[in-house]
Amino acid sequence: MKKLRFGILSTSSIAPRFIKGVQAAENCEAYALASRSLKKAQEKAALWNVPRAYGSYEELLESDEIDVAYVAMINSKHYKYAKMALEHGKHVLCEKPFTLSVHESKELFSLAREKRLFIMEAQKVLFLPVIQKVKALIQSGSLGAVKMADFSSSFDPGYNSWFFDAEKGGGPLYGNAIYSLQLMQYLFDCKVTSWNGLCTKSKSGVENQFSVTMLMENDLLFTNKTSTLVTTSHVGYLYGEKGYVEIPDYWKARKAILHYPDKEPVVLEYPCEYELMYEALHVERCIREHLVESPVMTEAMTLNAIRILNDIRNLWNL
């Protein structure tokens, strides 16, 4: 079987992790890498064992050497290059946030359907084996009805000079709240219907930490707390009537810990070296099956998420 060839648009911090995931995925190949500088693209391609390098995103998309464009540059450029990829007949995997507006997202999904090309928001967390197991546990009823959840994370954004630039789609809300939002929509097969939150702001006016609360159709209430100012615990909790699940590093989870009253905790472990492999495998399967939309990370989930995040940012006058 011919390998599915991925072209990576960007040498951003996530690019080498995605490349390793693709290289570990059966029937997939990280074939080409593009940067705004040919010299940089060549240096990174050699470092990351990618066969071809291009000095512009446009040049890569115009080539016949790739099947899928992985769009991973700054948030404000996602729409432009995802659209360009579709116009050049390439399937698209676009990093979250998919775009910065509902209108742009709808346009991309519509264009993909028109051209019979696959397109998906990149959400690695949904495809992790431990998350699949957690969803099965929820559906089995072993936790009882899950009524509350809580997620927390923190990170140093210093390596991204654009991160606190509003015009470039900066701020931790787009990049971090969306993990828990999409995870909850996936685990419970329903959408978020109400939301609110507070933040503190950086000197540029963009949020530097936040706490948001969301209510789902099934009356499940969950929170997400993220900071770039202090180090928090990196964990998610799902609280059911019969017990709860602890998910360390929930956005890249390798294990989950089940807690039941009067019982020893049960640890579910799914070690893997490159967690982005599972997302690449899903994209490969969808394209082999001639799908234009993922049955897991759906258009409806993408549209609902960007609508919610934009509404929260409007509440904060960002």
Secondary structure as GFF3:
##gff-version 3
##sequence-region A 1 318
A	DSSP	beta_strand	4	9	.	.	.	ID=ss1
A	DSSP	alpha_helix	15	24	.	.	.	ID=ss2
A	DSSP	beta_strand	28	34	.	.	.	ID=ss3
A	DSSP	alpha_helix	38	48	.	.	.	ID=ss4
A	DSSP	beta_strand	52	54	.	.	.	ID=ss5
A	DSSP	alpha_helix	57	62	.	.	.	ID=ss6
A	DSSP	beta_strand	68	71	.	.	.	ID=ss7
A	DSSP	three_ten_helix	75	77	.	.	.	ID=ss8
A	DSSP	alpha_helix	78	87	.	.	.	ID=ss9
A	DSSP	beta_strand	91	95	.	.	.	ID=ss10
A	DSSP	alpha_helix	102	115	.	.	.	ID=ss11
A	DSSP	beta_strand	119	122	.	.	.	ID=ss12
A	DSSP	three_ten_helix	124	127	.	.	.	ID=ss13
A	DSSP	alpha_helix	129	140	.	.	.	ID=ss14
A	DSSP	beta_strand	146	154	.	.	.	ID=ss15
A	DSSP	three_ten_helix	166	168	.	.	.	ID=ss16
A	DSSP	alpha_helix	172	172	.	.	.	ID=ss17
A	DSSP	pi_helix	173	177	.	.	.	ID=ss18
A	DSSP	alpha_helix	178	188	.	.	.	ID=ss19
A	DSSP	beta_strand	192	201	.	.	.	ID=ss20
A	DSSP	beta_strand	207	216	.	.	.	ID=ss21
A	DSSP	beta_strand	221	227	.	.	.	ID=ss22
A	DSSP	beta_strand	235	240	.	.	.	ID=ss23
A	DSSP	beta_strand	244	248	.	.	.	ID=ss24
A	DSSP	three_ten_helix	250	252	.	.	.	ID=ss25
A	DSSP	beta_strand	255	259	.	.	.	ID=ss26
A	DSSP	beta_strand	266	269	.	.	.	ID=ss27
A	DSSP	alpha_helix	276	288	.	.	.	ID=ss28
A	DSSP	alpha_helix	299	315	.	.	.	ID=ss29
###
